[in-house]
Amino acid sequence: MKVEHAKRLDEQDHKSLALWAADCAEHVLPYFEERYSKDDRPRKALEAGRAWARGEVAMGKAREAASAAHAAARDADHSAARAAARAAGHAAGTAHAAGHARHAAAYAVAAAAAAAIPTDAGAATAAERDWQYRRLPEHLRPVAFPHADGD
């Protein structure tokens, strides 16, 4: 099944994507937190994205948290940590636009690849992508993985 990008998601699917994006980002967040343990901006972004999905905060609060996570990424000088913070920023940004979920997943993959030793980057990329794919409801896979074979 192909889903056109212009198709508007219903509210529940949008929230499901936000929660999935937060899961993707949280999966690699240790790459950031191990190096920058005192910087909680990416963690707060994940919390804000999830709170938005539960109806506990307004979209504007999630966007603010997303911006803060992206600022943390700019401050990071380690590639895996930077990508993990970007994943968190895009996860929170999913509250504003569902398309950010796809970017959260992509940055999570980049974080996993950057954290792997160079000879294992391909395997780390494949493993992370598979982990993400298995956690996303099947009907939303064309939204998050628009070029995946079989969808």
C-alpha positions in Angstrom: 0.0 0.0 0.0 1.3 3.4 -0.9 0.4 6.4 1.2 0.6 9.8 -0.5 2.5 12.4 1.5 -0.4 14.8 1.0 -2.8 12.5 2.8 -3.7 13.9 6.2 -3.2 11.5 9.1 -6.0 11.2 11.6 -5.2 12.3 15.1 -4.6 8.9 16.5 -2.1 8.0 13.7 -0.3 11.3 14.2 0.0 10.5 17.9 1.2 7.0 17.2 3.9 8.4 14.9 5.0 10.8 17.7 5.2 8.0 20.2 7.1 5.8 17.7 9.5 8.6 16.9 10.2 9.1 20.6 10.9 5.4 21.0 13.3 5.5 18.0 15.1 8.5 19.6 15.2 7.0 23.0 16.7 3.9 21.7 19.9 5.8 20.8 19.7 8.5 23.5 22.4 6.8 25.6 24.9 7.9 22.9 24.1 11.5 23.9 23.6 11.0 27.7 26.8 9.0 28.2 28.8 12.0 26.9 26.7 14.9 28.1 25.1 13.6 31.3 24.2 17.1 32.6 22.4 18.1 29.4 18.8 17.0 29.6 17.4 18.9 26.6 17.1 15.8 24.4 15.5 13.8 27.2 13.1 16.7 27.8 12.2 16.7 24.1 11.2 13.1 24.3 9.1 13.7 27.3 7.4 16.7 25.6 6.7 14.7 22.5 5.1 11.9 24.5 3.2 14.4 26.7 1.8 16.0 23.5 0.6 12.5 22.3 -1.1 12.0 25.6 -2.8 15.4 25.3 -0.9 16.8 28.3 0.9 19.7 26.6 0.2 21.9 23.6 2.0 21.5 20.4 3.9 24.8 21.0 5.6 23.3 24.1 6.7 20.3 22.2 8.1 22.5 19.5 10.1 24.5 22.1 11.5 21.3 23.5 12.4 20.2 19.9 14.3 23.4 19.4 16.2 22.9 22.6 17.2 19.4 21.6 18.5 20.7 18.3 20.5 23.3 20.2 22.0 20.5 22.2 22.9 18.8 19.0 24.7 21.9 17.8 26.6 22.0 21.1 27.7 18.4 20.8 31.1 17.6 19.3 30.6 13.9 19.0 28.8 12.6 15.9 26.7 9.8 17.6 25.7 12.1 20.4 24.8 14.9 17.9 22.7 12.5 15.8 20.9 11.2 18.9 20.0 14.8 20.0 18.7 15.5 16.5 16.6 12.4 16.7 15.1 13.6 19.9 14.5 17.0 18.4 12.7 15.5 15.4 10.7 13.2 17.7 9.3 16.2 19.6 8.8 18.0 16.4 6.5 15.3 15.2 3.8 17.0 17.3 4.0 19.9 14.8 4.3 17.9 11.6 4.1 14.1 11.3 6.9 14.1 8.8 9.4 14.7 11.5 8.9 11.1 12.7 10.8 9.9 9.6 13.6 12.3 10.4 13.8 11.1 14.0 14.2 7.6 12.7 16.8 8.6 10.2 18.9 10.4 12.8 18.6 7.4 15.2 20.0 5.2 12.5 22.8 7.8 11.9 23.6 7.7 15.7 23.8 3.9 15.7 26.0 3.9 12.7 28.3 6.6 14.1 28.6 4.8 17.4 29.6 1.5 15.7 33.1 0.8 14.7 33.5 1.6 11.1 33.5 -2.0 10.0 30.2 -2.6 11.8 28.4 0.6 10.6 26.4 -1.2 7.9 25.2 -3.9 10.4 24.4 -1.3 13.0 22.3 0.6 10.4 20.4 -2.5 9.3 19.8 -3.6 12.9 18.5 -0.1 13.9 16.2 0.1 10.9 14.8 -3.3 11.5 14.2 -2.4 15.2 12.3 0.7 14.1 10.3 -1.1 11.4 9.1 -3.8 13.7 7.8 -1.3 16.2 5.7 0.7 13.8 2.1 -0.3 13.1 2.0 -1.8 9.6 -0.5 0.8 8.2 1.9 3.6 9.2 5.0 2.0 7.6 4.5 3.7 4.2 4.5 7.1 6.0 7.7 6.5 7.9 9.4 4.4 5.3 8.1 5.7 2.0 10.7 3.9 -0.1 10.7 0.5 1.7 10.2 -2.4 -0.6 7.0 -4.3 -0.2 4.9 -1.4 1.0 
